């Protein structure tokens, strides 16, 4: 069966209006801005607030573990919620406000407090913030899987989301420059505190838009939802475990998770290497000479993703199917990774931008296509396991896997730095060390991308198959 159905039409078309797409995209801008800003701000726990590196590491790791635990729970609750406002929108609305306010509160640390006071303050607020953010992000992902039943419209919707999400990654790299610039803020602490109001405010204003303008499916058509109550908590827990088991039996979904794990975490493993290569290879350890080049490298990557990758991959998906679009885009990214060997050239720093239009096809297309395909997988799950539909639980499990992999990738990246001989205390690095680092920067993401292509080559949910599933579902329970 081919991946593209050709002239075959869906049994019905569910177009998402421009207003809904825009509102949904704003939600994804928030969903990218918050973790991006958190990652940058956390660096200043050490340099601005004087936090011990080990304690700072705990403040990064413990909330990640908590996040991985709470996401599936929030997803299950959202899937089984019964309210006149829907299963997703109340959580998105409250979660956006809650997480925005808590993000601001999180960074109102006083550097004059004791280190342990600041540690426990930050940890406690982090756990509450993570809960609020999960309340916003997990139902938002679930909403994305149910806003349309049309095979190609799902990809267009995710393209809107990824396009607006890239705006966050055009902004976030400059937080480093702004916070550390004494001409803008007298201290790094002042910079973090002030920018936290900006980030939290954006979260609140833009984060509530999907809850206001986006539509959910007809709630009356969703049956067999669990009864959520304190007295029924044991049954709810069993229901959650049952849902997770069913999800991991879905072979198509496991392939999506496996491919995402490989592409995303291959990229994450070496994500910081570009900064080191720019500073220590192109500018021989001179941070002043390196200046804004690392920030521009990240910003231009996001620009290429938004203006080049997303439109092209959306076209490829509509023309040749989602699986084939993924295979093509991932193969192009391998070419980009290889070109980095010539792109990083001390005699001409501008060449660092040369591989980017190719390289960003991998990570730039990944979530666009994978989220669209996960929406298809939710249809397959309903066909095989019946109601209730589990969009938020699927989304939670998918992102749990991403977050777990990200943690492992950060550890592996540190190990690679150690193996190649990188000395964090040295003002300059040897040519051998930098060449080994450059090779790792190419080989690791290229190999994981090729493995992802192998995983996805037999992915079976073509447009034809999704249309068949949709017809069967509509015959069974009517149209959502």
TIFI-315774 format. One record per residue (C-alpha): residue number from 1; x, y, z; residue in three letters. Coordinates in steps of 0.02 Angstrom, whole numbers, plus 32768, in hexadecimal, padded with zeros to 4 digits. Layout:
N
NUM,X,Y,Z,Ala
...
This chain:
480
1,8000,8000,8000,Unk
2,804A,80A8,7FD0,Unk
3,8068,8132,804E,Unk
4,8007,81AF,7FE4,Unk
5,7F55,8190,7FAF,Unk
6,7F5F,81F0,7F0C,Unk
7,7EB5,822D,7ED4,Unk
8,7E5B,81D8,7F62,Unk
9,7DF7,8254,7FCD,Unk
10,7DCD,824F,8085,Unk
11,7D1D,821D,80B3,Unk
12,7D08,82CC,80F8,Unk
13,7D75,8364,8104,Unk
14,7D96,83BB,81A8,Unk
15,7DEC,845F,8184,Unk
16,7E2D,84C4,8217,Unk
17,7E0A,857E,8209,Unk
18,7E97,85FD,8200,Unk
19,7E65,8644,82AA,Unk
20,7E6D,8598,82FA,Unk
21,7F15,8571,82AA,Unk
22,7F5B,8618,82E2,Unk
23,7F1C,8602,8395,Unk
24,7F5F,8550,8399,Unk
25,8006,858E,8355,Unk
26,8011,8611,83DE,Unk
27,7FFB,8586,845C,Unk
28,808F,852C,840F,Unk
29,80F7,85CB,8412,Unk
30,80DA,85CB,84CE,Unk
31,80FF,8511,84D6,Unk
32,81AB,8532,8489,Unk
33,81D1,85D8,84DF,Unk
34,81BA,8597,8590,Unk
35,8237,8506,858C,Unk
36,82AF,856A,8520,Unk
37,82B0,85FB,859B,Unk
38,82BB,8584,862E,Unk
39,8357,8534,85E4,Unk
40,83AD,85DC,85CB,Unk
41,837A,8622,8674,Unk
42,83B5,8585,86CF,Unk
43,8467,85A9,8697,Unk
44,8463,8647,8701,Unk
45,843B,85E3,879D,Unk
46,84F7,85C5,87A1,Unk
47,853E,8669,8764,Unk
48,84BA,86E1,87A8,Unk
49,8475,868F,8845,Unk
50,8514,862F,8874,Unk
51,84C0,8584,887B,Unk
52,8533,84EE,8893,Unk
53,8542,848E,87EC,Unk
54,8506,83EB,883C,Unk
55,846E,8440,8889,Unk
56,844B,8497,87E4,Unk
57,8452,83ED,878F,Unk
58,83D2,83AA,880B,Unk
59,8361,843F,87E7,Unk
60,8369,8410,872F,Unk
61,8355,8353,8745,Unk
62,82D1,833E,87CF,Unk
63,824B,83A6,8776,Unk
64,826C,8344,86D4,Unk
65,8249,82A1,872F,Unk
66,81AC,82EA,877E,Unk
67,8176,832A,86D3,Unk
68,8189,827D,8687,Unk
69,811A,8234,870F,Unk
70,8091,82B7,870D,Unk
71,807A,82C8,8650,Unk
72,8020,8221,8635,Unk
73,7FB3,8243,86CD,Unk
74,7F7E,82EE,868A,Unk
75,7F62,829E,85DF,Unk
76,7EF0,8217,8626,Unk
77,7E8D,8297,868B,Unk
78,7E75,8304,85F1,Unk
79,7E3E,8271,8585,Unk
80,7DB9,8240,8603,Unk
81,7D7C,82EC,8637,Unk
82,7CC4,8315,8620,Unk
83,7C99,83CF,8620,Unk
84,7C30,8448,85BB,Unk
85,7CD2,84A1,8588,Unk
86,7D24,8403,8544,Unk
87,7DAE,838B,8574,Unk
88,7E41,83FC,8548,Unk
89,7E14,84B4,854B,Unk
90,7DF8,84CC,8607,Unk
91,7EA3,8482,862F,Unk
92,7EF9,84E8,85A7,Unk
93,7EAB,858A,85E6,Unk
94,7ED2,856D,869E,Unk
95,7F7B,851E,8679,Unk
96,7FB6,85B3,8610,Unk
97,7F8F,862F,869B,Unk
98,7FD1,85BD,8723,Unk
99,8077,8596,86CE,Unk
100,8093,864B,8697,Unk
101,8080,868E,8748,Unk
102,80EA,8603,8791,Unk
103,8174,861F,8712,Unk
104,8181,86D3,874E,Unk
105,817C,869D,8804,Unk
106,8201,8619,87E4,Unk
107,8283,869C,87B8,Unk
108,8263,8717,8844,Unk
109,82F4,86CA,88A4,Unk
110,835D,873A,8915,Unk
111,8416,871C,88FB,Unk
112,8433,8755,89B0,Unk
113,83D1,86C2,89F6,Unk
114,842E,8626,8A2C,Unk
115,8455,85A8,89A4,Unk
116,83E8,8522,89F3,Unk
117,8355,859A,8A07,Unk
118,8360,85C4,894D,Unk
119,8373,850B,8922,Unk
120,82D4,84D7,897E,Unk
121,8274,8570,8942,Unk
122,82A1,854E,888D,Unk
123,827F,8493,889A,Unk
124,81D3,84A9,88EA,Unk
125,819A,8530,8870,Unk
126,81E2,84C8,87DF,Unk
127,8176,8432,880B,Unk
128,80D9,849F,8816,Unk
129,810A,84F7,8773,Unk
130,8124,844F,871C,Unk
131,8075,841B,8752,Unk
132,802B,84BA,8709,Unk
133,808F,84AB,866A,Unk
134,8059,83F5,8654,Unk
135,7FA5,842C,866F,Unk
136,7FBE,84A3,85DC,Unk
137,802E,8441,8566,Unk
138,7FE9,8390,8571,Unk
139,7F33,83BC,8546,Unk
140,7F75,8434,84BF,Unk
141,7FCD,83A2,846A,Unk
142,7F30,8338,847E,Unk
143,7EC9,83C3,842F,Unk
144,7F3E,83C6,8399,Unk
145,7F18,830F,8373,Unk
146,7E5C,8329,836F,Unk
147,7E46,83D2,8319,Unk
148,7E36,837D,8270,Unk
149,7E18,82CE,822F,Unk
150,7E5C,82F9,8182,Unk
151,7F03,82A6,8159,Unk
152,7F55,833E,8106,Unk
153,7F00,83C3,816F,Unk
154,7F53,8378,8208,Unk
155,7FFD,8399,81B9,Unk
156,7FCE,844C,818D,Unk
157,7F96,8469,8240,Unk
158,803A,8427,8284,Unk
159,8097,8494,8206,Unk
160,8041,852D,8250,Unk
161,8071,84F3,82FE,Unk
162,8126,84D2,82D2,Unk
163,8136,8576,8270,Unk
164,80FC,85E0,8303,Unk
165,8160,8574,837B,Unk
166,81FF,85A3,831D,Unk
167,81E2,8659,834B,Unk
168,820E,8627,83FE,Unk
169,82B3,85DD,83C5,Unk
170,82DC,867D,8366,Unk
171,82C6,86DD,840A,Unk
172,830C,8667,848F,Unk
173,83C6,8669,8459,Unk
174,83C9,8725,8475,Unk
175,8398,8712,852B,Unk
176,844D,86E0,8549,Unk
177,848B,8781,84FB,Unk
178,840B,87F2,854F,Unk
179,841C,87AC,8600,Unk
180,84DB,87AD,85FE,Unk
181,84EB,885C,85B2,Unk
182,8518,88D9,863C,Unk
183,84DF,8968,85CD,Unk
184,842C,8923,85D5,Unk
185,8424,88DE,8686,Unk
186,849A,8909,8714,Unk
187,849B,8853,874E,Unk
188,846D,87AA,8704,Unk
189,83F1,8792,8792,Unk
190,8395,8831,8761,Unk
191,8391,87F6,86AD,Unk
192,8346,874D,86DA,Unk
193,82C3,879B,874C,Unk
194,828E,881C,86CB,Unk
195,8286,87A5,8637,Unk
196,8221,8728,869F,Unk
197,8191,87A7,869E,Unk
198,819D,87B1,85E1,Unk
199,819B,86F4,85CA,Unk
200,8111,86D7,864B,Unk
201,80A6,8761,8601,Unk
202,80B7,871B,8551,Unk
203,8085,8670,8594,Unk
204,7FE7,86B2,85E2,Unk
205,7FAF,8722,8551,Unk
206,7FD4,86A9,84C3,Unk
207,7FBB,8607,8523,Unk
208,7F01,8621,8541,Unk
209,7EDD,863E,8488,Unk
210,7EC8,8584,8459,Unk
211,7E4C,8570,84E8,Unk
212,7DE7,8603,84A8,Unk
213,7DEA,85EB,83EB,Unk
214,7E0C,8532,83C7,Unk
215,7D7D,84B5,83B9,Unk
216,7D77,8407,8402,Unk
217,7D1F,836E,83BE,Unk
218,7C69,834D,83E9,Unk
219,7C70,8313,849E,Unk
220,7BCE,82B0,8490,Unk
221,7C21,823A,8414,Unk
222,7CAA,8209,848E,Unk
223,7C71,8178,84F9,Unk
224,7CB5,8103,8580,Unk
225,7D18,8189,85DB,Unk
226,7D55,815C,8688,Unk
227,7CFF,81AC,871D,Unk
228,7D80,8221,8768,Unk
229,7D71,8231,8824,Unk
230,7DD7,821F,88C4,Unk
231,7D6F,8189,88F9,Unk
232,7D8F,8137,8851,Unk
233,7E4A,8157,884F,Unk
234,7E7C,809F,8850,Unk
235,7E10,807B,87B7,Unk
236,7E54,8118,8764,Unk
237,7F05,80DC,8780,Unk
238,7EDC,8033,8734,Unk
239,7E8E,808E,86A0,Unk
240,7F2B,80F4,8688,Unk
241,7F9A,8059,868A,Unk
242,7F24,8002,860F,Unk
243,7F2B,8098,859A,Unk
244,7FE9,809D,85A1,Unk
245,7FF5,7FE2,857B,Unk
246,7F80,7FF6,84E5,Unk
247,7FE7,8088,84A6,Unk
248,808B,8028,84AD,Unk
249,803A,7F97,844E,Unk
250,801A,800E,83BD,Unk
251,80A9,7FE3,8346,Unk
252,8093,807E,82DC,Unk
253,80A1,80EE,8375,Unk
254,813A,8090,83B4,Unk
255,818D,80B2,830C,Unk
256,8166,816C,831C,Unk
257,81B0,816D,83CA,Unk
258,824A,810E,8393,Unk
259,826C,8180,82FE,Unk
260,8250,821C,8368,Unk
261,82C3,81DA,83EF,Unk
262,834D,81C0,8370,Unk
263,833E,8263,830E,Unk
264,831B,82D7,83A0,Unk
265,8396,828F,841A,Unk
266,841E,8279,8398,Unk
267,840B,8334,837D,Unk
268,8400,8359,8438,Unk
269,849C,82F5,845F,Unk
270,8506,836E,83F9,Unk
271,8499,840B,8407,Unk
272,8517,8466,8475,Unk
273,85AB,8432,8409,Unk
274,858B,84BC,838A,Unk
275,85A5,853E,8414,Unk
276,864B,84F0,8446,Unk
277,8683,84DE,8391,Unk
278,8659,8594,836B,Unk
279,86B4,85D5,8405,Unk
280,874A,855F,840B,Unk
281,8763,8530,8354,Unk
282,872D,85C9,82F2,Unk
283,8767,8649,8374,Unk
284,87EC,85E6,83D5,Unk
285,8798,85FA,847E,Unk
286,877E,86B6,8470,Unk
287,86CE,86D1,84B6,Unk
288,86D2,878A,848C,Unk
289,86FD,8768,83D6,Unk
290,8677,86E0,83CE,Unk
291,85FC,8765,8408,Unk
292,854C,8747,83C5,Unk
293,857C,86C2,8346,Unk
294,8533,8630,83AE,Unk
295,848E,868F,83C3,Unk
296,8486,86B5,8309,Unk
297,84A9,85FD,82E2,Unk
298,8410,85C8,8347,Unk
299,83A2,8655,8307,Unk
300,83CB,8636,8250,Unk
301,83A8,857C,826C,Unk
302,82F9,85AA,82A9,Unk
303,82DE,8621,8217,Unk
304,830C,859B,8198,Unk
305,8299,8521,81F1,Unk
306,8205,8599,81EE,Unk
307,8219,85DF,813E,Unk
308,8267,854C,80E0,Unk
309,8251,84A4,8135,Unk
310,819C,84B0,816F,Unk
311,8152,84E7,80C7,Unk
312,81B8,8467,8064,Unk
313,8194,83D6,80DA,Unk
314,80DB,8402,80DD,Unk
315,80DB,83FC,801E,Unk
316,813A,8357,801D,Unk
317,80C0,830D,809A,Unk
318,8028,833F,8033,Unk
319,807A,8303,7F92,Unk
320,80D0,8263,7FC7,Unk
321,808A,8238,8072,Unk
322,80CA,8255,8122,Unk
323,813E,81C0,812D,Unk
324,8195,81EB,808A,Unk
325,81A3,82A2,80BD,Unk
326,81F8,8269,815D,Unk
327,8272,81F9,80FF,Unk
328,829F,8283,8083,Unk
329,82B2,830B,8107,Unk
330,831B,829C,8179,Unk
331,838D,826B,80E8,Unk
332,83A7,8323,80BD,Unk
333,83D9,8344,8171,Unk
334,8463,82C1,8163,Unk
335,84AB,8322,80D1,Unk
336,84A6,83BF,813E,Unk
337,8501,836A,81CD,Unk
338,858B,8332,8157,Unk
339,859C,83E2,810E,Unk
340,85C4,8425,81BD,Unk
341,8675,83E5,81A7,Unk
342,8693,846C,8124,Unk
343,8618,84E8,816C,Unk
344,867B,8509,820B,Unk
345,8711,8564,81C2,Unk
346,877D,85D9,822C,Unk
347,87AA,8641,8193,Unk
348,86F3,8669,816E,Unk
349,8676,865F,81FF,Unk
350,85E4,8684,818B,Unk
351,85F7,85D4,8142,Unk
352,85AB,858F,81E3,Unk
353,8501,85BC,8198,Unk
354,8522,8557,80FA,Unk
355,84EB,84AB,813D,Unk
356,8453,84EF,819A,Unk
357,83D3,84EA,810B,Unk
358,83F5,842F,80FB,Unk
359,8416,8401,81B0,Unk
360,8375,844C,81F8,Unk
361,8308,83DB,818B,Unk
362,831B,8351,820C,Unk
363,82EA,83A5,82AE,Unk
364,8281,8427,8254,Unk
365,820D,83A8,8204,Unk
366,820C,832A,8293,Unk
367,8180,8367,8303,Unk
368,811A,83AD,8273,Unk
369,810C,82FF,8226,Unk
370,8110,8296,82C5,Unk
371,8083,82F7,8317,Unk
372,801C,82E9,8278,Unk
373,803D,822E,8270,Unk
374,8014,821A,8329,Unk
375,7F68,8264,8303,Unk
376,7F53,81D8,8283,Unk
377,7F8C,8159,8304,Unk
378,7F02,8195,837A,Unk
379,7E83,8162,82F5,Unk
380,7ED3,80B6,82EA,Unk
381,7ECE,80A5,83A8,Unk
382,7E14,80CE,83AC,Unk
383,7DF6,804C,8325,Unk
384,7E53,7FC6,8386,Unk
385,7E28,7FF4,843A,Unk
386,7D88,805B,8430,Unk
387,7D5A,80F4,8494,Unk
388,7D8C,8162,84E8,Unk
389,7E06,81AF,846E,Unk
390,7EB1,81C5,84C1,Unk
391,7EFE,825C,8469,Unk
392,7F46,82AB,8506,Unk
393,7F89,8206,8548,Unk
394,7FDD,81E4,84A1,Unk
395,8026,8293,84A5,Unk
396,8061,827F,8558,Unk
397,80B7,81D8,8535,Unk
398,8107,821D,8497,Unk
399,814F,82B5,84F1,Unk
400,817E,824C,8589,Unk
401,81EB,81E7,8514,Unk
402,8234,8288,84CA,Unk
403,825D,82CE,8577,Unk
404,82A9,822B,85B3,Unk
405,8314,8223,8517,Unk
406,8347,82D8,852C,Unk
407,8388,82B4,85DB,Unk
408,83EB,821F,859A,Unk
409,842C,8287,8508,Unk
410,846F,830D,857D,Unk
411,84CE,828A,85DF,Unk
412,8510,8239,8540,Unk
413,8544,82E3,84FB,Unk
414,85AB,8304,8597,Unk
415,85FC,825A,8586,Unk
416,862B,827E,84D0,Unk
417,867C,8322,8506,Unk
418,86E4,82C1,8583,Unk
419,8715,823A,8504,Unk
420,8751,82B8,8481,Unk
421,87BE,830B,8506,Unk
422,8761,83B0,851B,Unk
423,87A6,840F,85B2,Unk
424,8726,8487,85F8,Unk
425,87AC,84E1,865F,Unk
426,8820,8503,85CB,Unk
427,881D,85AB,8571,Unk
428,8841,8553,84CC,Unk
429,882C,84A0,848D,Unk
430,88A5,8436,8426,Unk
431,8887,8422,836C,Unk
432,8874,8365,8385,Unk
433,87EC,8380,8408,Unk
434,878E,83F9,8399,Unk
435,8798,8387,8301,Unk
436,8758,82F5,8369,Unk
437,86CB,8363,83AA,Unk
438,86A0,8399,82F9,Unk
439,869A,82E3,82C1,Unk
440,8627,82B5,8351,Unk
441,85BB,834C,8326,Unk
442,85A2,8300,8279,Unk
443,85A4,8244,8296,Unk
444,852C,8238,832B,Unk
445,8494,8291,82DF,Unk
446,84B5,824A,8231,Unk
447,84B8,8196,8271,Unk
448,841C,81AC,82DD,Unk
449,83C2,81FC,8249,Unk
450,83ED,8168,81DA,Unk
451,83AF,80F0,8261,Unk
452,830C,8153,8269,Unk
453,82F7,813E,81AE,Unk
454,830B,8082,81C5,Unk
455,8289,8080,8251,Unk
456,8209,80DF,81E8,Unk
457,8220,8089,8140,Unk
458,8196,800A,8166,Unk
459,811E,8084,81BC,Unk
460,8073,8049,8180,Unk
461,7FF5,80D5,819F,Unk
462,7FE5,811D,80F0,Unk
463,7F61,819A,80BD,Unk
464,7EFB,810C,8070,Unk
465,7EFD,80AC,8113,Unk
466,7ECE,8145,817B,Unk
467,7E39,8168,8108,Unk
468,7E00,80B3,811D,Unk
469,7E10,80C1,81DB,Unk
470,7DB1,8165,81DB,Unk
471,7D22,8117,8178,Unk
472,7D19,8083,81EE,Unk
473,7D15,80F6,8285,Unk
474,7C8E,8164,823A,Unk
475,7C25,80CA,8215,Unk
476,7C3F,8090,82C8,Unk
477,7C1F,8130,832D,Unk
478,7BF1,81B9,82B0,Unk
479,7C5A,8250,8288,Unk
480,7CB2,82AC,8316,Unk
